[in-house]
Amino acid sequence: MADEEEQQAIAEELAAADAVRPETFDVAIRIRGLRNQFGDAVIHDGLDLDVRSGEILGVVGGSGTGKSVLMRSIVGLQTPAAGEIEVYGKSLGEIADEEESRDLRRRWGVMFQGGALFSTLSVAENIQVPLREYYPRMDQKLLDEIAAYKVQMVGLPPDAGPKYPAELSGGMVKRAGLARSLALDPALLFLDEPTAGLDPIGAAKFDELLRGLADTMGLTVFLITHDLDTLYATCDRVAVLAEKKVIAVGTIPELLATEHPWIQDYFNGPRGRAAAGGNQTAGRR
């Protein structure tokens, strides 16, 4: 009887998580008039942005433009001073019920800079952290099976699961962080500089993995990066942060057609030209 009650409780939790159906929304994230500030320092002022469902949106900008602050605002780790953020039609500022908030948060996964794995937990245990939080009744066997599947999904060898972050290479840590962000099968994926610190070959393989997962799983991806190769290889559109707001958003050819000095310097500088040339040579998007 107890097992039946637990199974029923799990079924109810899963049904609640399905209350927000991503496929019904053309725009996954809608931001209007966002203002973020720390004391007298204003980071964003009047920032507007739409993230379309099913796209990989790259987010670029100079140091101090608040790319990570913007991401943290969307996932609820930073409280804006003003403005509105909607995720799948739900205004984050108007959600008062904790269960409704949890149901929405189950829809996204986050990979912070460096992977941000718990050093005292194995890779498998790291992947299980969000599962334990949102599905506390899930038994250990199922937790282990899901963790093993996620390890395989991101291209890690099976023996990576029992290992600790200190035993992994930099590229493996990144993949393990990605596996944890995918633990709940999210519709939305937030990535903060996922290829930073990787060698060119490792970064290219990560880009290929991300593009493949996004296409296979139908993910909407909010991708903060400085890597021009990543922008060309993976992103459908790119949003440019400057002057405390999003000054332009579009495909790379559309951005190249703008006359803003920072955008021209960024995409038409030596590294930008090299990335564009490599993209053409490799036949990438």
C-alpha positions in Angstrom: 0.0 0.0 0.0 2.8 2.3 0.9 4.5 1.7 -2.5 1.3 2.5 -4.3 0.9 5.7 -2.4 4.5 6.7 -3.2 4.0 5.9 -6.9 0.8 8.0 -6.9 2.7 10.9 -5.3 5.4 10.7 -7.9 2.8 10.6 -10.7 1.1 13.7 -9.3 4.5 15.5 -9.2 5.2 14.6 -12.8 1.7 15.8 -13.8 2.3 19.1 -12.0 5.6 19.5 -13.8 3.7 19.1 -17.1 1.4 22.0 -16.3 3.7 24.3 -18.2 3.9 22.9 -21.7 6.9 24.5 -23.5 5.7 23.4 -27.0 2.7 25.7 -26.8 4.8 28.9 -26.6 6.6 30.5 -29.5 8.6 32.7 -27.0 10.2 30.8 -24.1 11.5 33.8 -22.3 10.1 37.3 -22.5 11.9 40.2 -20.7 10.7 43.8 -20.7 12.1 46.9 -19.0 14.6 45.0 -16.8 16.7 47.0 -14.4 19.4 45.5 -12.3 21.6 47.4 -10.0 24.0 46.9 -7.1 24.0 50.0 -4.9 24.6 53.0 -7.2 25.9 50.8 -10.0 23.2 50.2 -12.6 24.0 47.1 -14.7 20.8 46.9 -16.8 18.3 49.7 -17.5 15.3 49.1 -19.7 16.5 45.8 -21.1 14.2 43.9 -23.5 14.7 40.5 -24.9 12.8 37.6 -26.4 14.2 34.0 -26.4 12.3 31.9 -29.0 11.4 28.4 -28.2 13.7 25.8 -29.8 16.6 28.2 -30.5 20.1 28.5 -29.3 20.5 32.1 -28.4 24.1 33.3 -27.8 24.6 36.2 -25.4 27.7 38.4 -25.9 28.9 41.7 -24.5 32.0 43.3 -23.0 33.1 42.7 -19.5 30.8 44.3 -17.0 27.7 44.3 -19.2 25.9 41.9 -16.9 25.6 38.7 -19.0 25.7 36.5 -16.0 23.5 38.9 -14.0 20.9 38.6 -16.7 21.0 34.8 -16.6 20.8 34.8 -12.8 17.8 37.2 -13.0 16.0 34.7 -15.3 16.6 31.7 -13.1 15.6 33.6 -9.9 19.1 34.0 -8.3 19.0 37.8 -8.7 16.0 40.0 -7.9 15.7 42.8 -10.4 15.0 46.3 -9.3 12.3 46.7 -12.0 11.0 45.1 -15.1 9.2 41.8 -15.9 10.5 38.4 -16.8 8.1 35.7 -18.2 9.1 32.1 -18.7 6.6 30.1 -20.7 3.9 32.7 -20.0 4.5 32.8 -16.2 5.6 36.1 -14.8 8.3 35.3 -12.2 7.4 38.4 -10.1 3.8 37.3 -9.8 4.3 33.7 -8.7 3.4 33.5 -5.0 2.8 29.8 -4.6 6.0 27.8 -3.9 4.7 24.7 -5.6 4.0 26.6 -8.8 7.5 28.1 -8.6 9.0 24.6 -8.2 7.0 23.3 -11.2 8.4 26.1 -13.4 12.0 25.6 -12.1 11.9 21.9 -13.1 11.6 23.2 -16.7 15.2 24.5 -16.8 18.7 23.3 -16.2 21.7 25.5 -15.4 25.4 25.0 -16.0 27.5 27.7 -14.3 31.0 28.7 -15.2 33.5 25.9 -14.6 30.9 23.3 -14.2 30.3 24.2 -10.5 30.3 20.6 -9.4 30.2 19.7 -5.7 33.8 18.5 -5.1 32.8 16.1 -2.3 30.3 14.3 -4.5 31.0 11.9 -7.4 29.8 12.7 -10.9 26.8 10.4 -10.5 26.0 12.0 -7.1 26.2 15.5 -8.6 23.8 14.5 -11.4 21.4 13.1 -8.8 21.3 16.4 -6.7 18.4 18.0 -8.7 16.6 14.7 -8.9 16.7 14.3 -5.1 15.5 17.9 -4.7 12.5 17.7 -7.0 11.7 14.0 -6.7 12.6 13.0 -3.1 10.6 9.8 -3.3 12.6 8.4 -6.2 14.4 5.2 -5.2 18.2 4.8 -5.5 18.1 2.3 -8.3 16.3 4.7 -10.5 18.5 7.5 -9.5 21.6 5.5 -10.5 20.0 4.5 -13.8 19.2 8.1 -14.7 22.7 9.3 -13.7 24.3 6.5 -15.8 22.2 7.5 -18.8 23.1 11.2 -18.4 26.8 10.3 -18.2 26.4 8.5 -21.5 24.3 11.2 -23.1 27.1 13.8 -22.7 29.8 11.5 -24.1 31.6 10.6 -20.9 32.8 7.0 -20.4 30.7 4.8 -18.0 33.5 4.8 -15.4 33.2 8.6 -15.0 30.1 8.2 -12.8 31.9 7.0 -9.6 34.8 9.5 -10.1 35.1 12.8 -8.3 35.6 16.2 -10.1 39.3 16.3 -9.0 39.9 13.1 -10.9 38.5 14.5 -14.2 40.1 16.5 -17.0 38.8 20.0 -17.6 36.7 18.9 -20.6 35.2 16.0 -18.6 34.2 18.4 -15.8 32.4 20.5 -18.4 30.5 17.5 -19.7 29.7 16.4 -16.1 28.3 19.8 -15.4 26.2 19.6 -18.6 25.0 16.2 -17.5 23.8 17.6 -14.2 22.0 20.5 -15.9 20.2 17.9 -18.1 19.2 15.7 -15.1 15.5 16.8 -15.1 15.2 16.6 -18.9 14.6 20.4 -19.1 13.1 22.4 -21.9 15.3 25.3 -21.1 19.1 25.2 -20.8 21.2 28.0 -19.4 25.0 27.8 -20.0 27.5 30.3 -18.7 30.8 30.2 -20.7 30.7 26.4 -21.2 33.8 26.3 -23.4 36.0 28.7 -21.4 39.4 27.2 -20.6 39.1 24.3 -23.1 41.6 23.8 -25.9 40.3 24.4 -29.4 39.6 20.7 -30.1 37.8 20.2 -26.8 35.7 23.3 -27.4 34.8 22.2 -30.9 33.7 18.8 -29.6 31.6 20.5 -26.9 30.0 22.7 -29.5 29.1 19.7 -31.6 27.7 17.9 -28.5 25.5 20.9 -27.6 24.2 21.4 -31.1 23.3 17.7 -31.3 21.6 17.6 -27.9 19.6 20.8 -28.6 18.3 19.3 -31.9 17.6 15.9 -30.5 15.9 17.1 -27.3 14.2 20.2 -28.7 16.0 22.4 -26.2 15.8 26.2 -25.9 19.4 27.3 -25.0 20.5 30.6 -23.4 24.2 30.5 -24.0 26.6 33.1 -22.6 30.0 32.9 -24.4 33.0 34.9 -25.6 33.9 32.1 -28.0 33.4 33.3 -31.6 33.8 29.7 -32.9 30.9 28.6 -30.6 28.7 31.4 -31.8 29.2 30.4 -35.5 29.0 26.7 -34.8 25.9 26.5 -32.5 23.8 29.7 -32.3 20.7 30.4 -34.3 20.7 34.1 -33.1 23.0 36.3 -31.0 22.0 39.0 -28.5 24.5 41.8 -27.9 24.6 43.5 -24.5 26.0 47.0 -24.3 24.9 50.4 -22.9 23.0 48.6 -20.1 20.6 46.9 -22.5 20.3 44.6 -25.5 21.4 46.8 -28.4 20.9 44.2 -31.1 19.7 40.6 -31.6 19.7 38.6 -34.8 21.7 36.1 -36.9 25.4 36.8 -37.3 24.9 38.1 -40.9 22.2 40.5 -39.6 24.5 41.7 -36.8 27.3 42.2 -39.3 25.0 44.5 -41.2 24.6 46.9 -38.2 26.9 49.8 -37.8 27.4 49.8 -34.0 31.1 50.2 -33.3 31.3 47.4 -30.7 29.5 44.9 -32.9 31.8 45.7 -35.8 34.9 45.4 -33.6 33.7 42.2 -32.1 32.8 40.3 -35.3 35.2 42.0 -37.7 38.2 42.0 -35.5 41.1 39.5 -36.2 39.5 36.7 -34.1 36.1 37.4 -35.6 37.4 37.1 -39.1 39.3 33.9 -38.2 36.1 32.4 -36.7 34.1 33.4 -39.8 36.8 31.9 -42.1 36.9 28.7 -40.1 33.2 28.5 -40.2 33.1 28.7 -44.0 36.0 26.2 -44.3 34.3 23.6 -42.1 30.9 24.1 -43.7 29.3 25.0 -40.4 26.1 26.9 -40.0 
